[in-house]
Amino acid sequence: MGKLRKTDGMEPIYARITIEGEPKAVSTGVWCLPDDRLNDEKRIEGSTIEAAMANLALAEFKAEVDAHFLVLCKNYTKVSAARVKNVFEGRKPEEDKKSK
């Protein structure tokens, strides 16, 4: 992943989905200044409306990824980080359905 930066200094926030040691990076769609990012807390620092909206978007992103993971666990014998990323990005997961 190369360094992306807007002319105003904003950078994209990526999330890492890791399952059984397999990491996959996925864009959250959220941008912020590097100094405003609180990586350990997985949020953006600040009390502005922009920071609040970005933090809400990050929380919604996490909830959506978690929901995709749970649905995949119910329907597939093996769930990988790549499979979760594919479904999250709107692509079909590869076949390997559980027997009904």
Protein Blocks (a to p, Z undefined) as FASTA:
>chain_A
ZZdddfkopacddddddeehiacdddehiacdfklpcfknopaedjbfklmmmmmmmmmm
mmmmmmmmmmmmmmpmbdcfklmmmmmnopacdehidcZZ
